[in-house]
Amino acid sequence: MTRKILRMVAAIFAVSLCGSPPAADGAQTKKIRLAFSALAYANPPFWIAHDLKLFEKYGLESEIVYVGGARPIQAMLGGSIDVSQVGGAAAVSAAAQGAEVAILGTVFNRLTFAVHAGPQIKQVSDLKGKTLATGAIGGNSYFAALAFLRNFGWTANREVGVMSAGGSPEVLAGLLQGKFQAGILTPPTSTTATKMGYREIFDLASLDFPFPVISVVSTRKYIDGNPDVIMNILRATSEAVYLYKTQPELTIPVVARFMRVPKDDPALLQSQQTIGQLLNQNLNPSIEGIRFVLEFLAERQPILKNKNPTDFVDSRFVRKLEEEGFFKKFSTSR
């Protein structure tokens, strides 16, 4: 009897979150294999949807794995992953080279990176003639560097050298070793850098530049063959964003587990109050950001110069959710 009551309470709680009924009792769930591409504080939507059983609420049995960098694209094309939370730039780059993948929605569309530099760099203008380190060429931090340079009228490897050094930890290590004078960093590495004397000289978030930093992506084959699954993945993802923004006591322990940090780590609450509040609950893709990626790719592939950025997005699912009023059920999106 106790178990039955608990199940009833759980069902009532799930309905109260967004007003949508959970999957019908006895309905067959659809197994899905999901990936996320970075251990970063902008990545919680899939983690929360999985751990708090939001995918299950919408009739999905989820398996979630970490596949770093742009490798989720290859995993989806190979069939080992169904849908991934991955960098939008990686998806656009792959699609531009012929991969049949599409962005379904964007969960984070702000470049929250920051430029950190050693004591010899007093202001941004001091970077001229120096080297700025980023992550992999074509990755989010690389595009953050390009956006930073463009804001000051500079061109990569002309006024300021741009070097690919790996992820944020590798960039910080290179700064400490004196390999370059400045680097693009993201939390929590940026916090560590500041404590070690490598202060922030420019905040990329201040540009308010729309960019598909983290997007929900799948192959066109899987999308076309499983439209109901895609709709439910996006429903669960959007609800996860809502919970992260509004119920930190419920979601921060999930983030702590995936980030492998103690539940009382100050960075958890700080990130929920900053990065978490910037998560894109309505999942609308960043078209201007995709255009920016295409402009970069067109330097090497001129055929992409006049490519329409909407060709890289399958927006019918987000549009349908908007039409049915799904996003309006969440108070933070009003």
QUIVEN-V713655 format. One line per field, one symbol per residue. ss: DSSP state (H for helix, E for strand, L for the rest). phi: phi as a letter, one per 40 degrees, with the letter a starting at -180 (. if undefined). psi: psi as a letter, one per 40 degrees, with the letter a starting at -180 (. if undefined). A space follows every 10 residues. Layout:
BEGIN
ss->???
phi->???
psi->???
END
This chain:
BEGIN
ss->LHHHHHHHHH HHHHHHHHLL LLLLLLLLLE EEEEEELLLL LLLHHHHHHH HLLHHHHLLE EEEEEELLLL HHHHHHHHLL LLEEEELHHH HHHHHHLLLL EEEEEEEEEE LLLEEEELLL LLLHHHHLLL EEEELLLLLH HHHHHHHHHH HLLLLELLLE EEEELLLHHH HHHHHHLLLL LEEEELLLHH HHHHHLLLEE EEEHHHHLLE EEEEEEEEEH HHHHHLHHHH HHHHHHHHHH HHHHHHLHHH HHHHHHHHHL LLLLLHHHHH HHHLLHHHLL LLLLLLHHHH HHHHHHHHLL LHHHLLLLHH HHELLHHHHH HHHLLLHHHL HHHL
phi->.ccccccccc cccccccagc ccdcdgcccb cbbbbbbaca ccbcdccccc ccgcccdcgb bcbbbcbcgc cdccccccgc bcabcacccc ccccccchcc baccabcabb cccbcbacdc ccadcccdgb bbcbccdgcc cccccccccc cbgbbdgbcb cbbcbhcdcc cccccccgca caacbbdccc ccccccgbcc babccccfcc acdbbcbacc ccdccbcccd dccccccccc cdcccbbdcc bddccdcccf bccccdcccd cccbddcccc ccgccccccc cccccccccb bdccdbcccc ccbbcccccc ccccgccccb cccc
psi->dddddddddd dddddddeeh iiiiheihih hihiiieigi eeeddddddd defddddffh hihhihhibe dddddddeee idiihihddd ddddddeehg iihdihehfh geiihiiide hdiddeehea hhiaaiheid dddddddddd defihhecdh ihhheaaddd ddddddeedi eiihiiiedd dddddeegih ehhddeefhh igdhihiiid ddddefdddd dddddddddd dddddegddd ddddddddef iieehddddd ddecddeeig deehigdddd dddddddedd gdeedehhde eeigeddddd dddeeddeeh dee.
END
